[in-house]
Amino acid sequence: MENEQKQKDPNEIGALWTKTSKAGNKFLSGLLKVGGETLNVVVFKVQNKKSEKQPDYRVLLSKPMEGAAPKKVAATPVVEDDDIPF
């Protein structure tokens, strides 16, 4: 059998996963690719919707959780001319 690779949909701009908060509320978390930039987002259902003109869901930029360790980013070392050994 030939090893077939699943082709990605050219219209896809991101993906979302269902999560549950510590308080038991369900929400979506994922990423969107917009203008060459990847944005981490969360999606919450609007509670107490008062009219059909209000949206059903809100999409927000994701922020790190309080107390969560920051993601490690590889830093480029700064090299001064005086540090070069020749």
Biopython code that builds the backbone (N, CA, C, O; Angstrom):
import numpy as np
from Bio.PDB.StructureBuilder import StructureBuilder

atoms = [
    (1, "MET", "N", (0.838, -1.179, 0.000)),
    (1, "MET", "CA", (0.000, 0.000, 0.000)),
    (1, "MET", "C", (0.882, 1.240, 0.000)),
    (1, "MET", "O", (1.886, 1.301, 0.709)),
    (2, "GLU", "N", (0.503, 2.210, -0.788)),
    (2, "GLU", "CA", (1.282, 3.447, -0.904)),
    (2, "GLU", "C", (1.088, 4.321, 0.323)),
    (2, "GLU", "O", (-0.015, 4.406, 0.861)),
    (3, "ASN", "N", (2.159, 4.971, 0.766)),
    (3, "ASN", "CA", (2.076, 5.855, 1.923)),
    (3, "ASN", "C", (1.476, 7.189, 1.477)),
    (3, "ASN", "O", (2.179, 8.060, 0.964)),
    (4, "GLU", "N", (0.164, 7.332, 1.680)),
    (4, "GLU", "CA", (-0.518, 8.555, 1.262)),
    (4, "GLU", "C", (-0.476, 9.574, 2.379)),
    (4, "GLU", "O", (-0.754, 9.258, 3.536)),
    (5, "GLN", "N", (-0.125, 10.804, 2.022)),
    (5, "GLN", "CA", (-0.088, 11.891, 2.993)),
    (5, "GLN", "C", (-1.387, 12.672, 2.879)),
    (5, "GLN", "O", (-1.804, 13.047, 1.783)),
    (6, "LYS", "N", (-2.019, 12.912, 4.012)),
    (6, "LYS", "CA", (-3.268, 13.655, 4.030)),
    (6, "LYS", "C", (-2.994, 15.095, 3.610)),
    (6, "LYS", "O", (-2.143, 15.767, 4.193)),
    (7, "GLN", "N", (-3.712, 15.560, 2.602)),
    (7, "GLN", "CA", (-3.506, 16.913, 2.099)),
    (7, "GLN", "C", (-4.297, 17.910, 2.940)),
    (7, "GLN", "O", (-5.474, 17.699, 3.232)),
    (8, "LYS", "N", (-3.636, 18.993, 3.324)),
    (8, "LYS", "CA", (-4.262, 20.020, 4.140)),
    (8, "LYS", "C", (-5.198, 20.871, 3.284)),
    (8, "LYS", "O", (-4.895, 21.170, 2.129)),
    (9, "ASP", "N", (-6.322, 21.253, 3.852)),
    (9, "ASP", "CA", (-7.288, 22.108, 3.166)),
    (9, "ASP", "C", (-6.685, 23.493, 2.992)),
    (9, "ASP", "O", (-6.287, 24.101, 3.985)),
    (10, "PRO", "N", (-6.600, 24.021, 1.766)),
    (10, "PRO", "CA", (-6.005, 25.339, 1.554)),
    (10, "PRO", "C", (-6.805, 26.483, 2.180)),
    (10, "PRO", "O", (-6.297, 27.598, 2.306)),
    (11, "ASN", "N", (-8.048, 26.213, 2.570)),
    (11, "ASN", "CA", (-8.873, 27.244, 3.203)),
    (11, "ASN", "C", (-8.715, 27.274, 4.719)),
    (11, "ASN", "O", (-9.239, 28.170, 5.380)),
    (12, "GLU", "N", (-7.986, 26.288, 5.279)),
    (12, "GLU", "CA", (-7.827, 26.223, 6.732)),
    (12, "GLU", "C", (-6.944, 27.365, 7.224)),
    (12, "GLU", "O", (-5.866, 27.611, 6.684)),
    (13, "ILE", "N", (-7.425, 28.067, 8.272)),
    (13, "ILE", "CA", (-6.644, 29.164, 8.862)),
    (13, "ILE", "C", (-6.352, 28.933, 10.335)),
    (13, "ILE", "O", (-5.818, 29.819, 11.002)),
    (14, "GLY", "N", (-6.693, 27.762, 10.853)),
    (14, "GLY", "CA", (-6.413, 27.501, 12.249)),
    (14, "GLY", "C", (-7.118, 26.266, 12.747)),
    (14, "GLY", "O", (-7.702, 25.500, 11.980)),
    (15, "ALA", "N", (-7.049, 26.087, 14.074)),
    (15, "ALA", "CA", (-7.676, 24.937, 14.710)),
    (15, "ALA", "C", (-8.040, 25.301, 16.145)),
    (15, "ALA", "O", (-7.378, 26.122, 16.779)),
    (16, "LEU", "N", (-9.119, 24.668, 16.651)),
    (16, "LEU", "CA", (-9.590, 24.923, 18.012)),
    (16, "LEU", "C", (-9.820, 23.602, 18.723)),
    (16, "LEU", "O", (-10.205, 22.611, 18.103)),
    (17, "TRP", "N", (-9.581, 23.595, 20.034)),
    (17, "TRP", "CA", (-9.798, 22.421, 20.861)),
    (17, "TRP", "C", (-10.766, 22.780, 21.976)),
    (17, "TRP", "O", (-10.742, 23.901, 22.485)),
    (18, "THR", "N", (-11.617, 21.835, 22.358)),
    (18, "THR", "CA", (-12.536, 22.027, 23.477)),
    (18, "THR", "C", (-11.770, 21.837, 24.775)),
    (18, "THR", "O", (-11.048, 20.853, 24.942)),
    (19, "LYS", "N", (-11.929, 22.781, 25.691)),
    (19, "LYS", "CA", (-11.277, 22.726, 27.003)),
    (19, "LYS", "C", (-12.333, 22.948, 28.081)),
    (19, "LYS", "O", (-13.447, 23.385, 27.794)),
    (20, "THR", "N", (-11.971, 22.644, 29.315)),
    (20, "THR", "CA", (-12.842, 22.901, 30.456)),
    (20, "THR", "C", (-12.039, 23.668, 31.498)),
    (20, "THR", "O", (-10.945, 23.249, 31.877)),
    (21, "SER", "N", (-12.582, 24.792, 31.960)),
    (21, "SER", "CA", (-11.902, 25.610, 32.967)),
    (21, "SER", "C", (-11.948, 24.903, 34.320)),
    (21, "SER", "O", (-12.676, 23.927, 34.497)),
    (22, "LYS", "N", (-11.163, 25.407, 35.270)),
    (22, "LYS", "CA", (-11.174, 24.845, 36.629)),
    (22, "LYS", "C", (-12.564, 24.962, 37.256)),
    (22, "LYS", "O", (-12.939, 24.152, 38.104)),
    (23, "ALA", "N", (-13.329, 25.981, 36.829)),
    (23, "ALA", "CA", (-14.684, 26.175, 37.348)),
    (23, "ALA", "C", (-15.705, 25.281, 36.647)),
    (23, "ALA", "O", (-16.885, 25.295, 36.996)),
    (24, "GLY", "N", (-15.250, 24.493, 35.645)),
    (24, "GLY", "CA", (-16.149, 23.583, 34.950)),
    (24, "GLY", "C", (-16.808, 24.145, 33.711)),
    (24, "GLY", "O", (-17.674, 23.494, 33.126)),
    (25, "ASN", "N", (-16.415, 25.359, 33.288)),
    (25, "ASN", "CA", (-16.993, 25.973, 32.088)),
    (25, "ASN", "C", (-16.243, 25.511, 30.842)),
    (25, "ASN", "O", (-15.012, 25.474, 30.827)),
    (26, "LYS", "N", (-16.996, 25.159, 29.793)),
    (26, "LYS", "CA", (-16.374, 24.739, 28.540)),
    (26, "LYS", "C", (-16.041, 25.961, 27.691)),
    (26, "LYS", "O", (-16.784, 26.942, 27.682)),
    (27, "PHE", "N", (-14.908, 25.891, 26.972)),
    (27, "PHE", "CA", (-14.503, 26.939, 26.041)),
    (27, "PHE", "C", (-13.624, 26.314, 24.979)),
    (27, "PHE", "O", (-13.246, 25.147, 25.087)),
    (28, "LEU", "N", (-13.296, 27.081, 23.955)),
    (28, "LEU", "CA", (-12.412, 26.617, 22.891)),
    (28, "LEU", "C", (-11.084, 27.351, 23.000)),
    (28, "LEU", "O", (-11.040, 28.521, 23.378)),
    (29, "SER", "N", (-10.014, 26.661, 22.670)),
    (29, "SER", "CA", (-8.681, 27.245, 22.703)),
    (29, "SER", "C", (-7.950, 26.766, 21.460)),
    (29, "SER", "O", (-8.075, 25.605, 21.071)),
    (30, "GLY", "N", (-7.191, 27.654, 20.837)),
    (30, "GLY", "CA", (-6.467, 27.234, 19.648)),
    (30, "GLY", "C", (-5.689, 28.358, 19.018)),
    (30, "GLY", "O", (-5.272, 29.305, 19.684)),
    (31, "LEU", "N", (-5.499, 28.236, 17.704)),
    (31, "LEU", "CA", (-4.718, 29.232, 16.985)),
    (31, "LEU", "C", (-5.370, 29.573, 15.666)),
    (31, "LEU", "O", (-6.065, 28.759, 15.059)),
    (32, "LEU", "N", (-5.128, 30.797, 15.241)),
    (32, "LEU", "CA", (-5.578, 31.282, 13.945)),
    (32, "LEU", "C", (-4.377, 31.884, 13.229)),
    (32, "LEU", "O", (-3.572, 32.588, 13.838)),
    (33, "LYS", "N", (-4.259, 31.607, 11.947)),
    (33, "LYS", "CA", (-3.178, 32.189, 11.150)),
    (33, "LYS", "C", (-3.769, 33.317, 10.319)),
    (33, "LYS", "O", (-4.585, 33.093, 9.425)),
    (34, "VAL", "N", (-3.336, 34.545, 10.638)),
    (34, "VAL", "CA", (-3.887, 35.735, 9.991)),
    (34, "VAL", "C", (-2.737, 36.600, 9.499)),
    (34, "VAL", "O", (-1.889, 37.012, 10.291)),
    (35, "GLY", "N", (-2.698, 36.877, 8.204)),
    (35, "GLY", "CA", (-1.681, 37.765, 7.652)),
    (35, "GLY", "C", (-0.257, 37.315, 7.939)),
    (35, "GLY", "O", (0.612, 38.154, 8.179)),
    (36, "GLY", "N", (0.003, 36.014, 7.920)),
    (36, "GLY", "CA", (1.338, 35.511, 8.174)),
    (36, "GLY", "C", (1.696, 35.411, 9.648)),
    (36, "GLY", "O", (2.799, 34.983, 9.987)),
    (37, "GLU", "N", (0.784, 35.797, 10.526)),
    (37, "GLU", "CA", (1.026, 35.742, 11.966)),
    (37, "GLU", "C", (0.116, 34.684, 12.581)),
    (37, "GLU", "O", (-1.041, 34.554, 12.182)),
    (38, "THR", "N", (0.631, 33.930, 13.546)),
    (38, "THR", "CA", (-0.174, 32.942, 14.250)),
    (38, "THR", "C", (-0.616, 33.533, 15.580)),
    (38, "THR", "O", (0.212, 33.942, 16.394)),
    (39, "LEU", "N", (-1.927, 33.574, 15.794)),
    (39, "LEU", "CA", (-2.504, 34.148, 17.006)),
    (39, "LEU", "C", (-3.100, 33.043, 17.876)),
    (39, "LEU", "O", (-3.877, 32.223, 17.387)),
    (40, "ASN", "N", (-2.748, 33.017, 19.143)),
    (40, "ASN", "CA", (-3.373, 32.106, 20.100)),
    (40, "ASN", "C", (-4.666, 32.767, 20.568)),
    (40, "ASN", "O", (-4.662, 33.915, 21.011)),
    (41, "VAL", "N", (-5.776, 32.026, 20.465)),
    (41, "VAL", "CA", (-7.079, 32.589, 20.809)),
    (41, "VAL", "C", (-7.843, 31.673, 21.752)),
    (41, "VAL", "O", (-7.546, 30.484, 21.863)),
    (42, "VAL", "N", (-8.830, 32.243, 22.429)),
    (42, "VAL", "CA", (-9.810, 31.495, 23.210)),
    (42, "VAL", "C", (-11.192, 31.971, 22.767)),
    (42, "VAL", "O", (-11.370, 33.125, 22.379)),
    (43, "VAL", "N", (-12.162, 31.066, 22.830)),
    (43, "VAL", "CA", (-13.528, 31.375, 22.407)),
    (43, "VAL", "C", (-14.471, 31.015, 23.550)),
    (43, "VAL", "O", (-14.480, 29.882, 24.032)),
    (44, "PHE", "N", (-15.265, 31.998, 23.976)),
    (44, "PHE", "CA", (-16.203, 31.810, 25.075)),
    (44, "PHE", "C", (-17.630, 32.026, 24.595)),
    (44, "PHE", "O", (-17.887, 32.931, 23.801)),
    (45, "LYS", "N", (-18.565, 31.201, 25.072)),
    (45, "LYS", "CA", (-19.978, 31.377, 24.779)),
    (45, "LYS", "C", (-20.475, 32.581, 25.566)),
    (45, "LYS", "O", (-20.140, 32.737, 26.740)),
    (46, "VAL", "N", (-21.268, 33.428, 24.930)),
    (46, "VAL", "CA", (-21.836, 34.593, 25.603)),
    (46, "VAL", "C", (-22.912, 34.111, 26.565)),
    (46, "VAL", "O", (-23.864, 33.440, 26.167)),
    (47, "GLN", "N", (-22.749, 34.458, 27.821)),
    (47, "GLN", "CA", (-23.715, 34.092, 28.847)),
    (47, "GLN", "C", (-24.767, 35.198, 28.945)),
    (47, "GLN", "O", (-24.460, 36.370, 28.727)),
    (48, "ASN", "N", (-25.980, 34.833, 29.266)),
    (48, "ASN", "CA", (-27.072, 35.807, 29.453)),
    (48, "ASN", "C", (-27.299, 36.668, 28.219)),
    (48, "ASN", "O", (-27.449, 37.885, 28.325)),
    (49, "LYS", "N", (-27.324, 36.044, 27.064)),
    (49, "LYS", "CA", (-27.580, 36.759, 25.807)),
    (49, "LYS", "C", (-28.984, 37.366, 25.871)),
    (49, "LYS", "O", (-29.961, 36.663, 26.129)),
    (50, "LYS", "N", (-29.073, 38.682, 25.632)),
    (50, "LYS", "CA", (-30.339, 39.386, 25.794)),
    (50, "LYS", "C", (-31.093, 39.628, 24.483)),
    (50, "LYS", "O", (-32.296, 39.888, 24.504)),
    (51, "SER", "N", (-30.397, 39.547, 23.340)),
    (51, "SER", "CA", (-31.084, 39.743, 22.060)),
    (51, "SER", "C", (-30.349, 38.973, 20.962)),
    (51, "SER", "O", (-29.197, 38.572, 21.131)),
    (52, "GLU", "N", (-31.024, 38.777, 19.853)),
    (52, "GLU", "CA", (-30.432, 38.071, 18.716)),
    (52, "GLU", "C", (-29.320, 38.890, 18.060)),
    (52, "GLU", "O", (-28.534, 38.347, 17.283)),
    (53, "LYS", "N", (-29.244, 40.172, 18.359)),
    (53, "LYS", "CA", (-28.203, 41.029, 17.795)),
    (53, "LYS", "C", (-26.854, 40.818, 18.479)),
    (53, "LYS", "O", (-25.810, 41.167, 17.928)),
    (54, "GLN", "N", (-26.882, 40.245, 19.682)),
    (54, "GLN", "CA", (-25.638, 39.946, 20.375)),
    (54, "GLN", "C", (-25.043, 38.663, 19.794)),
    (54, "GLN", "O", (-25.779, 37.771, 19.373)),
    (55, "PRO", "N", (-23.712, 38.571, 19.772)),
    (55, "PRO", "CA", (-23.089, 37.343, 19.247)),
    (55, "PRO", "C", (-23.309, 36.166, 20.190)),
    (55, "PRO", "O", (-23.590, 36.352, 21.374)),
    (56, "ASP", "N", (-23.181, 34.965, 19.661)),
    (56, "ASP", "CA", (-23.289, 33.758, 20.477)),
    (56, "ASP", "C", (-21.968, 33.430, 21.173)),
    (56, "ASP", "O", (-21.956, 32.852, 22.261)),
    (57, "TYR", "N", (-20.850, 33.805, 20.532)),
    (57, "TYR", "CA", (-19.518, 33.521, 21.059)),
    (57, "TYR", "C", (-18.630, 34.748, 20.915)),
    (57, "TYR", "O", (-18.848, 35.585, 20.039)),
    (58, "ARG", "N", (-17.614, 34.851, 21.793)),
    (58, "ARG", "CA", (-16.610, 35.918, 21.718)),
    (58, "ARG", "C", (-15.254, 35.271, 21.504)),
    (58, "ARG", "O", (-14.941, 34.258, 22.129)),
    (59, "VAL", "N", (-14.440, 35.856, 20.616)),
    (59, "VAL", "CA", (-13.088, 35.371, 20.341)),
    (59, "VAL", "C", (-12.110, 36.394, 20.908)),
    (59, "VAL", "O", (-12.161, 37.575, 20.564)),
    (60, "LEU", "N", (-11.217, 35.926, 21.784)),
    (60, "LEU", "CA", (-10.250, 36.806, 22.431)),
    (60, "LEU", "C", (-8.833, 36.288, 22.194)),
    (60, "LEU", "O", (-8.623, 35.086, 22.026)),
    (61, "LEU", "N", (-7.869, 37.200, 22.181)),
    (61, "LEU", "CA", (-6.479, 36.782, 22.164)),
    (61, "LEU", "C", (-6.199, 36.088, 23.489)),
    (61, "LEU", "O", (-6.622, 36.555, 24.546)),
    (62, "SER", "N", (-5.490, 34.982, 23.427)),
    (62, "SER", "CA", (-5.184, 34.206, 24.627)),
    (62, "SER", "C", (-4.039, 34.840, 25.388)),
    (62, "SER", "O", (-3.062, 35.299, 24.797)),
    (63, "LYS", "N", (-4.170, 34.862, 26.717)),
    (63, "LYS", "CA", (-3.107, 35.355, 27.596)),
    (63, "LYS", "C", (-2.628, 34.168, 28.421)),
    (63, "LYS", "O", (-3.408, 33.254, 28.691)),
    (64, "PRO", "N", (-1.361, 34.163, 28.827)),
    (64, "PRO", "CA", (-0.897, 33.073, 29.691)),
    (64, "PRO", "C", (-1.697, 33.067, 30.996)),
    (64, "PRO", "O", (-2.056, 34.124, 31.515)),
    (65, "MET", "N", (-1.971, 31.879, 31.520)),
    (65, "MET", "CA", (-2.696, 31.765, 32.789)),
    (65, "MET", "C", (-1.844, 32.317, 33.913)),
    (65, "MET", "O", (-0.620, 32.186, 33.895)),
    (66, "GLU", "N", (-2.494, 32.938, 34.898)),
    (66, "GLU", "CA", (-1.760, 33.446, 36.058)),
    (66, "GLU", "C", (-1.070, 32.291, 36.758)),
    (66, "GLU", "O", (-1.669, 31.240, 36.986)),
    (67, "GLY", "N", (0.196, 32.497, 37.095)),
    (67, "GLY", "CA", (0.959, 31.466, 37.779)),
    (67, "GLY", "C", (1.582, 30.455, 36.835)),
    (67, "GLY", "O", (2.382, 29.624, 37.264)),
    (68, "ALA", "N", (1.229, 30.510, 35.546)),
    (68, "ALA", "CA", (1.811, 29.576, 34.580)),
    (68, "ALA", "C", (3.216, 30.038, 34.221)),
    (68, "ALA", "O", (3.487, 31.235, 34.134)),
    (69, "ALA", "N", (4.089, 29.089, 34.017)),
    (69, "ALA", "CA", (5.461, 29.419, 33.628)),
    (69, "ALA", "C", (5.445, 29.967, 32.205)),
    (69, "ALA", "O", (4.757, 29.421, 31.342)),
    (70, "PRO", "N", (6.197, 31.045, 31.949)),
    (70, "PRO", "CA", (6.229, 31.582, 30.592)),
    (70, "PRO", "C", (6.871, 30.587, 29.630)),
    (70, "PRO", "O", (7.743, 29.806, 30.009)),
    (71, "LYS", "N", (6.420, 30.633, 28.375)),
    (71, "LYS", "CA", (7.011, 29.759, 27.367)),
    (71, "LYS", "C", (8.457, 30.155, 27.140)),
    (71, "LYS", "O", (8.799, 31.337, 27.109)),
    (72, "LYS", "N", (9.295, 29.147, 26.983)),
    (72, "LYS", "CA", (10.706, 29.422, 26.757)),
    (72, "LYS", "C", (10.915, 29.814, 25.299)),
    (72, "LYS", "O", (10.450, 29.133, 24.384)),
    (73, "VAL", "N", (11.618, 30.918, 25.101)),
    (73, "VAL", "CA", (11.932, 31.397, 23.762)),
    (73, "VAL", "C", (13.437, 31.404, 23.637)),
    (73, "VAL", "O", (14.142, 31.938, 24.493)),
    (74, "ALA", "N", (13.926, 30.805, 22.560)),
    (74, "ALA", "CA", (15.376, 30.767, 22.357)),
    (74, "ALA", "C", (15.871, 32.184, 22.120)),
    (74, "ALA", "O", (15.402, 32.876, 21.216)),
    (75, "ALA", "N", (16.816, 32.604, 22.933)),
    (75, "ALA", "CA", (17.368, 33.953, 22.810)),
    (75, "ALA", "C", (18.624, 33.917, 21.960)),
    (75, "ALA", "O", (19.401, 32.964, 22.021)),
    (76, "THR", "N", (18.814, 34.945, 21.177)),
    (76, "THR", "CA", (20.031, 35.080, 20.395)),
    (76, "THR", "C", (21.042, 35.811, 21.259)),
    (76, "THR", "O", (20.788, 36.935, 21.691)),
    (77, "PRO", "N", (22.195, 35.182, 21.520)),
    (77, "PRO", "CA", (23.178, 35.845, 22.382)),
    (77, "PRO", "C", (23.740, 37.101, 21.726)),
    (77, "PRO", "O", (23.962, 37.147, 20.516)),
    (78, "VAL", "N", (23.964, 38.112, 22.553)),
    (78, "VAL", "CA", (24.560, 39.354, 22.068)),
    (78, "VAL", "C", (26.071, 39.212, 22.213)),
    (78, "VAL", "O", (26.573, 38.908, 23.295)),
    (79, "VAL", "N", (26.783, 39.431, 21.127)),
    (79, "VAL", "CA", (28.241, 39.332, 21.148)),
    (79, "VAL", "C", (28.812, 40.711, 20.883)),
    (79, "VAL", "O", (28.587, 41.301, 19.827)),
    (80, "GLU", "N", (29.551, 41.213, 21.855)),
    (80, "GLU", "CA", (30.210, 42.508, 21.721)),
    (80, "GLU", "C", (31.563, 42.304, 21.039)),
    (80, "GLU", "O", (32.140, 41.218, 21.108)),
    (81, "ASP", "N", (32.061, 43.342, 20.387)),
    (81, "ASP", "CA", (33.368, 43.240, 19.721)),
    (81, "ASP", "C", (34.451, 42.824, 20.704)),
    (81, "ASP", "O", (35.367, 42.093, 20.328)),
    (82, "ASP", "N", (34.370, 43.274, 21.963)),
    (82, "ASP", "CA", (35.374, 42.959, 22.966)),
    (82, "ASP", "C", (35.345, 41.492, 23.366)),
    (82, "ASP", "O", (36.316, 40.988, 23.929)),
    (83, "ASP", "N", (34.223, 40.787, 23.079)),
    (83, "ASP", "CA", (34.081, 39.385, 23.459)),
    (83, "ASP", "C", (34.698, 38.430, 22.434)),
    (83, "ASP", "O", (34.878, 37.249, 22.731)),
    (84, "ILE", "N", (35.020, 38.913, 21.246)),
    (84, "ILE", "CA", (35.566, 38.067, 20.194)),
    (84, "ILE", "C", (37.058, 37.831, 20.500)),
    (84, "ILE", "O", (37.819, 38.792, 20.616)),
    (85, "PRO", "N", (37.480, 36.559, 20.632)),
    (85, "PRO", "CA", (38.837, 36.259, 21.090)),
    (85, "PRO", "C", (39.930, 36.411, 20.045)),
    (85, "PRO", "O", (41.013, 35.862, 20.251)),
    (86, "PHE", "N", (39.728, 37.099, 18.965)),
    (86, "PHE", "CA", (40.825, 37.282, 17.980)),
    (86, "PHE", "C", (40.830, 38.679, 17.430)),
    (86, "PHE", "O", (41.673, 39.012, 16.598)),
]
sb = StructureBuilder()
sb.init_structure("model")
sb.init_model(0)
sb.init_chain("A")
sb.init_seg("    ")
for serial, (resi, resn, name, xyz) in enumerate(atoms, 1):
    if name == "N":
        sb.init_residue(resn, " ", resi, " ")
    sb.init_atom(name, np.array(xyz, "f"), 0.0, 1.0, " ", f" {name:<3s}", serial, name[0])
structure = sb.get_structure()
